[in-house]
């Protein structure tokens, strides 16, 4: 999966799906309070399929672009 090119910094997205994440990734995000319906903000995208920095509840974290794609239902 490739992160959609139209996603930009400061864009707010709603988490749609977490069912297809690895169990460990799901648990880590769930502990942070991220679940379907949560609103996250893209802070920064790194090139070459690098991590994407997202913000949720005044916390910033890096996730793989394919994890973000799964979260937003792509």
C-alpha positions in Angstrom: 0.0 0.0 0.0 1.2 3.5 -0.8 0.2 6.6 1.2 -2.0 8.7 -1.0 -0.1 11.6 -2.5 -2.8 14.1 -1.8 -2.5 13.9 2.0 -0.7 17.0 3.3 0.7 18.3 6.5 -2.0 19.7 8.9 -4.7 17.7 7.3 -7.1 16.1 9.7 -8.3 12.6 9.1 -10.8 10.3 10.9 -9.7 6.8 11.8 -11.9 4.5 9.9 -10.6 1.0 10.4 -8.1 -0.8 12.7 -9.1 -4.4 11.9 -6.3 -5.2 9.5 -3.4 -3.9 11.7 -0.9 -6.3 13.3 -2.0 -7.1 16.8 1.0 -5.3 18.4 0.4 -2.2 16.4 -3.3 -2.2 17.2 -2.6 -2.6 20.9 -0.1 0.3 20.9 -2.4 2.6 19.1 -5.4 1.5 21.3 -3.4 2.3 24.5 -2.8 5.8 23.1 -6.5 6.2 22.7 -6.6 5.9 18.9 -9.7 4.0 17.8 -12.2 4.2 14.9 -13.8 7.7 14.9 -10.7 9.4 16.4 -9.4 12.5 14.6 -5.7 12.5 13.8 -3.6 15.2 12.1 -0.8 14.7 9.7 2.2 16.7 11.0 4.8 15.6 8.5 5.4 13.1 5.7 8.9 11.8 5.0 9.9 10.8 1.5 10.5 7.4 0.0 7.8 5.6 2.0 9.3 6.8 5.3 7.3 7.3 8.5 4.4 9.7 8.7 4.3 11.9 11.9 0.7 12.1 13.2 -0.8 14.0 16.1 -3.6 12.8 18.4 -4.6 14.3 21.7 -1.5 16.6 21.8 0.8 13.6 21.3 2.9 13.1 18.2 4.0 9.7 16.9 5.5 8.2 13.8 3.7 5.5 12.0 4.5 3.6 8.8 2.7 5.0 5.7 0.9 1.6 5.3 -0.4 1.8 8.9 -1.8 5.3 8.2 -3.3 4.0 5.0 -5.0 1.2 6.9 -6.2 3.6 9.6 -7.9 5.9 7.1 -9.5 3.0 5.3 -7.3 3.0 2.2 
